[in-house]
Amino acid sequence: MPPALHRQHALSSAESIFSEILSTFLGLLQTAGDTYFTEFMGP
């Protein structure tokens, strides 16, 4: 495997991990936001 190709593979791997973490974080953030608004903006 040429070095450039190897670097590209490592980059895409790190990118997929990062996007996975980001989507998980956004999901948690949305859940927390919904809970917050239900608690404080509720009836």
PDB file with one MODEL, atoms N, CA, C and O in Angstrom:
MODEL        1
ATOM      1  N   MET A   1       0.847  -1.206   0.000  1.00  0.00           N
ATOM      2  CA  MET A   1       0.000   0.000   0.000  1.00  0.00           C
ATOM      3  C   MET A   1       0.878   1.251   0.000  1.00  0.00           C
ATOM      4  O   MET A   1       1.693   1.426   0.906  1.00  0.00           O
ATOM      5  N   PRO A   2       0.727   2.125  -0.999  1.00  0.00           N
ATOM      6  CA  PRO A   2       1.519   3.365  -1.042  1.00  0.00           C
ATOM      7  C   PRO A   2       1.199   4.259   0.157  1.00  0.00           C
ATOM      8  O   PRO A   2       0.077   4.235   0.664  1.00  0.00           O
ATOM      9  N   PRO A   3       2.172   5.043   0.611  1.00  0.00           N
ATOM     10  CA  PRO A   3       1.990   5.902   1.790  1.00  0.00           C
ATOM     11  C   PRO A   3       0.792   6.850   1.658  1.00  0.00           C
ATOM     12  O   PRO A   3       0.055   7.067   2.619  1.00  0.00           O
ATOM     13  N   ALA A   4       0.609   7.409   0.461  1.00  0.00           N
ATOM     14  CA  ALA A   4      -0.492   8.359   0.258  1.00  0.00           C
ATOM     15  C   ALA A   4      -1.840   7.666   0.463  1.00  0.00           C
ATOM     16  O   ALA A   4      -2.748   8.211   1.091  1.00  0.00           O
ATOM     17  N   LEU A   5      -1.948   6.464  -0.076  1.00  0.00           N
ATOM     18  CA  LEU A   5      -3.182   5.703   0.047  1.00  0.00           C
ATOM     19  C   LEU A   5      -3.431   5.341   1.502  1.00  0.00           C
ATOM     20  O   LEU A   5      -4.561   5.403   1.985  1.00  0.00           O
ATOM     21  N   HIS A   6      -2.373   4.967   2.187  1.00  0.00           N
ATOM     22  CA  HIS A   6      -2.486   4.605   3.596  1.00  0.00           C
ATOM     23  C   HIS A   6      -2.944   5.802   4.426  1.00  0.00           C
ATOM     24  O   HIS A   6      -3.792   5.667   5.308  1.00  0.00           O
ATOM     25  N   ARG A   7      -2.381   6.965   4.139  1.00  0.00           N
ATOM     26  CA  ARG A   7      -2.749   8.182   4.857  1.00  0.00           C
ATOM     27  C   ARG A   7      -4.230   8.514   4.606  1.00  0.00           C
ATOM     28  O   ARG A   7      -4.948   8.913   5.522  1.00  0.00           O
ATOM     29  N   GLN A   8      -4.666   8.344   3.365  1.00  0.00           N
ATOM     30  CA  GLN A   8      -6.054   8.612   3.007  1.00  0.00           C
ATOM     31  C   GLN A   8      -6.992   7.688   3.778  1.00  0.00           C
ATOM     32  O   GLN A   8      -8.051   8.114   4.241  1.00  0.00           O
ATOM     33  N   HIS A   9      -6.601   6.427   3.912  1.00  0.00           N
ATOM     34  CA  HIS A   9      -7.421   5.458   4.634  1.00  0.00           C
ATOM     35  C   HIS A   9      -7.520   5.828   6.109  1.00  0.00           C
ATOM     36  O   HIS A   9      -8.598   5.769   6.701  1.00  0.00           O
ATOM     37  N   ALA A  10      -6.398   6.205   6.692  1.00  0.00           N
ATOM     38  CA  ALA A  10      -6.388   6.607   8.100  1.00  0.00           C
ATOM     39  C   ALA A  10      -7.264   7.840   8.308  1.00  0.00           C
ATOM     40  O   ALA A  10      -7.966   7.953   9.313  1.00  0.00           O
ATOM     41  N   LEU A  11      -7.214   8.752   7.358  1.00  0.00           N
ATOM     42  CA  LEU A  11      -8.001   9.986   7.446  1.00  0.00           C
ATOM     43  C   LEU A  11      -9.496   9.680   7.399  1.00  0.00           C
ATOM     44  O   LEU A  11     -10.268  10.207   8.201  1.00  0.00           O
ATOM     45  N   SER A  12      -9.902   8.827   6.459  1.00  0.00           N
ATOM     46  CA  SER A  12     -11.324   8.500   6.335  1.00  0.00           C
ATOM     47  C   SER A  12     -11.803   7.737   7.566  1.00  0.00           C
ATOM     48  O   SER A  12     -12.949   7.888   7.991  1.00  0.00           O
ATOM     49  N   SER A  13     -10.917   6.914   8.139  1.00  0.00           N
ATOM     50  CA  SER A  13     -11.266   6.176   9.352  1.00  0.00           C
ATOM     51  C   SER A  13     -11.485   7.138  10.508  1.00  0.00           C
ATOM     52  O   SER A  13     -12.479   7.033  11.226  1.00  0.00           O
ATOM     53  N   ALA A  14     -10.568   8.067  10.689  1.00  0.00           N
ATOM     54  CA  ALA A  14     -10.693   9.070  11.749  1.00  0.00           C
ATOM     55  C   ALA A  14     -11.921   9.944  11.507  1.00  0.00           C
ATOM     56  O   ALA A  14     -12.600  10.346  12.452  1.00  0.00           O
ATOM     57  N   GLU A  15     -12.201  10.232  10.251  1.00  0.00           N
ATOM     58  CA  GLU A  15     -13.346  11.061   9.900  1.00  0.00           C
ATOM     59  C   GLU A  15     -14.652  10.367  10.266  1.00  0.00           C
ATOM     60  O   GLU A  15     -15.575  11.002  10.774  1.00  0.00           O
ATOM     61  N   SER A  16     -14.729   9.063  10.008  1.00  0.00           N
ATOM     62  CA  SER A  16     -15.956   8.325  10.325  1.00  0.00           C
ATOM     63  C   SER A  16     -16.159   8.233  11.835  1.00  0.00           C
ATOM     64  O   SER A  16     -17.285   8.337  12.321  1.00  0.00           O
ATOM     65  N   ILE A  17     -15.068   8.039  12.576  1.00  0.00           N
ATOM     66  CA  ILE A  17     -15.154   8.013  14.040  1.00  0.00           C
ATOM     67  C   ILE A  17     -15.621   9.372  14.554  1.00  0.00           C
ATOM     68  O   ILE A  17     -16.480   9.451  15.432  1.00  0.00           O
ATOM     69  N   PHE A  18     -15.051  10.435  14.002  1.00  0.00           N
ATOM     70  CA  PHE A  18     -15.398  11.783  14.420  1.00  0.00           C
ATOM     71  C   PHE A  18     -16.870  12.089  14.153  1.00  0.00           C
ATOM     72  O   PHE A  18     -17.561  12.649  15.004  1.00  0.00           O
ATOM     73  N   SER A  19     -17.341  11.717  12.963  1.00  0.00           N
ATOM     74  CA  SER A  19     -18.743  11.990  12.621  1.00  0.00           C
ATOM     75  C   SER A  19     -19.683  11.165  13.494  1.00  0.00           C
ATOM     76  O   SER A  19     -20.788  11.602  13.813  1.00  0.00           O
ATOM     77  N   GLU A  20     -19.233   9.957  13.882  1.00  0.00           N
ATOM     78  CA  GLU A  20     -20.037   9.130  14.764  1.00  0.00           C
ATOM     79  C   GLU A  20     -20.165   9.782  16.139  1.00  0.00           C
ATOM     80  O   GLU A  20     -21.254   9.841  16.709  1.00  0.00           O
ATOM     81  N   ILE A  21     -19.038  10.272  16.665  1.00  0.00           N
ATOM     82  CA  ILE A  21     -19.035  10.964  17.955  1.00  0.00           C
ATOM     83  C   ILE A  21     -19.897  12.227  17.868  1.00  0.00           C
ATOM     84  O   ILE A  21     -20.659  12.537  18.784  1.00  0.00           O
ATOM     85  N   LEU A  22     -19.765  12.937  16.769  1.00  0.00           N
ATOM     86  CA  LEU A  22     -20.508  14.186  16.596  1.00  0.00           C
ATOM     87  C   LEU A  22     -22.013  13.936  16.570  1.00  0.00           C
ATOM     88  O   LEU A  22     -22.782  14.664  17.198  1.00  0.00           O
ATOM     89  N   SER A  23     -22.430  12.897  15.834  1.00  0.00           N
ATOM     90  CA  SER A  23     -23.863  12.608  15.750  1.00  0.00           C
ATOM     91  C   SER A  23     -24.409  12.139  17.095  1.00  0.00           C
ATOM     92  O   SER A  23     -25.540  12.462  17.456  1.00  0.00           O
ATOM     93  N   THR A  24     -23.596  11.372  17.840  1.00  0.00           N
ATOM     94  CA  THR A  24     -24.004  10.948  19.175  1.00  0.00           C
ATOM     95  C   THR A  24     -24.154  12.157  20.086  1.00  0.00           C
ATOM     96  O   THR A  24     -25.123  12.261  20.839  1.00  0.00           O
ATOM     97  N   PHE A  25     -23.186  13.075  20.014  1.00  0.00           N
ATOM     98  CA  PHE A  25     -23.218  14.281  20.832  1.00  0.00           C
ATOM     99  C   PHE A  25     -24.424  15.145  20.498  1.00  0.00           C
ATOM    100  O   PHE A  25     -25.090  15.667  21.392  1.00  0.00           O
ATOM    101  N   LEU A  26     -24.703  15.293  19.206  1.00  0.00           N
ATOM    102  CA  LEU A  26     -25.863  16.088  18.795  1.00  0.00           C
ATOM    103  C   LEU A  26     -27.155  15.443  19.254  1.00  0.00           C
ATOM    104  O   LEU A  26     -28.099  16.139  19.627  1.00  0.00           O
ATOM    105  N   GLY A  27     -27.208  14.118  19.230  1.00  0.00           N
ATOM    106  CA  GLY A  27     -28.387  13.413  19.709  1.00  0.00           C
ATOM    107  C   GLY A  27     -28.609  13.655  21.192  1.00  0.00           C
ATOM    108  O   GLY A  27     -29.733  13.910  21.626  1.00  0.00           O
ATOM    109  N   LEU A  28     -27.536  13.575  21.966  1.00  0.00           N
ATOM    110  CA  LEU A  28     -27.626  13.844  23.402  1.00  0.00           C
ATOM    111  C   LEU A  28     -28.043  15.286  23.654  1.00  0.00           C
ATOM    112  O   LEU A  28     -28.854  15.570  24.535  1.00  0.00           O
ATOM    113  N   LEU A  29     -27.473  16.192  22.865  1.00  0.00           N
ATOM    114  CA  LEU A  29     -27.779  17.609  23.015  1.00  0.00           C
ATOM    115  C   LEU A  29     -29.259  17.871  22.731  1.00  0.00           C
ATOM    116  O   LEU A  29     -29.905  18.645  23.437  1.00  0.00           O
ATOM    117  N   GLN A  30     -29.788  17.221  21.692  1.00  0.00           N
ATOM    118  CA  GLN A  30     -31.195  17.393  21.343  1.00  0.00           C
ATOM    119  C   GLN A  30     -32.091  16.841  22.447  1.00  0.00           C
ATOM    120  O   GLN A  30     -33.097  17.454  22.804  1.00  0.00           O
ATOM    121  N   THR A  31     -31.719  15.677  22.986  1.00  0.00           N
ATOM    122  CA  THR A  31     -32.493  15.088  24.077  1.00  0.00           C
ATOM    123  C   THR A  31     -32.479  15.996  25.297  1.00  0.00           C
ATOM    124  O   THR A  31     -33.511  16.210  25.933  1.00  0.00           O
ATOM    125  N   ALA A  32     -31.309  16.527  25.619  1.00  0.00           N
ATOM    126  CA  ALA A  32     -31.186  17.434  26.758  1.00  0.00           C
ATOM    127  C   ALA A  32     -32.002  18.701  26.518  1.00  0.00           C
ATOM    128  O   ALA A  32     -32.654  19.204  27.434  1.00  0.00           O
ATOM    129  N   GLY A  33     -31.968  19.213  25.298  1.00  0.00           N
ATOM    130  CA  GLY A  33     -32.735  20.403  24.963  1.00  0.00           C
ATOM    131  C   GLY A  33     -34.227  20.170  25.081  1.00  0.00           C
ATOM    132  O   GLY A  33     -34.956  21.006  25.615  1.00  0.00           O
ATOM    133  N   ASP A  34     -34.684  19.022  24.578  1.00  0.00           N
ATOM    134  CA  ASP A  34     -36.113  18.694  24.685  1.00  0.00           C
ATOM    135  C   ASP A  34     -36.533  18.577  26.143  1.00  0.00           C
ATOM    136  O   ASP A  34     -37.588  19.075  26.536  1.00  0.00           O
ATOM    137  N   THR A  35     -35.704  17.920  26.936  1.00  0.00           N
ATOM    138  CA  THR A  35     -35.998  17.768  28.362  1.00  0.00           C
ATOM    139  C   THR A  35     -36.052  19.130  29.042  1.00  0.00           C
ATOM    140  O   THR A  35     -36.950  19.400  29.840  1.00  0.00           O
ATOM    141  N   TYR A  36     -35.085  19.985  28.720  1.00  0.00           N
ATOM    142  CA  TYR A  36     -35.004  21.311  29.321  1.00  0.00           C
ATOM    143  C   TYR A  36     -36.250  22.132  29.006  1.00  0.00           C
ATOM    144  O   TYR A  36     -36.844  22.738  29.897  1.00  0.00           O
ATOM    145  N   PHE A  37     -36.642  22.147  27.727  1.00  0.00           N
ATOM    146  CA  PHE A  37     -37.803  22.941  27.334  1.00  0.00           C
ATOM    147  C   PHE A  37     -39.086  22.362  27.927  1.00  0.00           C
ATOM    148  O   PHE A  37     -40.003  23.112  28.261  1.00  0.00           O
ATOM    149  N   THR A  38     -39.158  21.048  28.059  1.00  0.00           N
ATOM    150  CA  THR A  38     -40.343  20.435  28.654  1.00  0.00           C
ATOM    151  C   THR A  38     -40.427  20.804  30.132  1.00  0.00           C
ATOM    152  O   THR A  38     -41.507  21.083  30.654  1.00  0.00           O
ATOM    153  N   GLU A  39     -39.270  20.803  30.798  1.00  0.00           N
ATOM    154  CA  GLU A  39     -39.233  21.128  32.221  1.00  0.00           C
ATOM    155  C   GLU A  39     -39.633  22.577  32.473  1.00  0.00           C
ATOM    156  O   GLU A  39     -40.495  22.856  33.307  1.00  0.00           O
ATOM    157  N   PHE A  40     -38.994  23.507  31.739  1.00  0.00           N
ATOM    158  CA  PHE A  40     -39.100  24.919  32.098  1.00  0.00           C
ATOM    159  C   PHE A  40     -40.116  25.697  31.264  1.00  0.00           C
ATOM    160  O   PHE A  40     -40.590  26.749  31.693  1.00  0.00           O
ATOM    161  N   MET A  41     -40.453  25.191  30.080  1.00  0.00           N
ATOM    162  CA  MET A  41     -41.414  25.899  29.237  1.00  0.00           C
ATOM    163  C   MET A  41     -42.766  25.185  29.219  1.00  0.00           C
ATOM    164  O   MET A  41     -43.668  25.552  28.466  1.00  0.00           O
ATOM    165  N   GLY A  42     -42.886  24.170  30.055  1.00  0.00           N
ATOM    166  CA  GLY A  42     -44.116  23.382  30.064  1.00  0.00           C
ATOM    167  C   GLY A  42     -45.273  24.145  30.677  1.00  0.00           C
ATOM    168  O   GLY A  42     -45.116  25.297  31.083  1.00  0.00           O
ATOM    169  N   PRO A  43     -46.423  23.518  30.747  1.00  0.00           N
ATOM    170  CA  PRO A  43     -47.619  24.167  31.292  1.00  0.00           C
ATOM    171  C   PRO A  43     -47.486  24.481  32.775  1.00  0.00           C
ATOM    172  O   PRO A  43     -48.410  25.027  33.376  1.00  0.00           O
TER     173      PRO A  43
ENDMDL
END
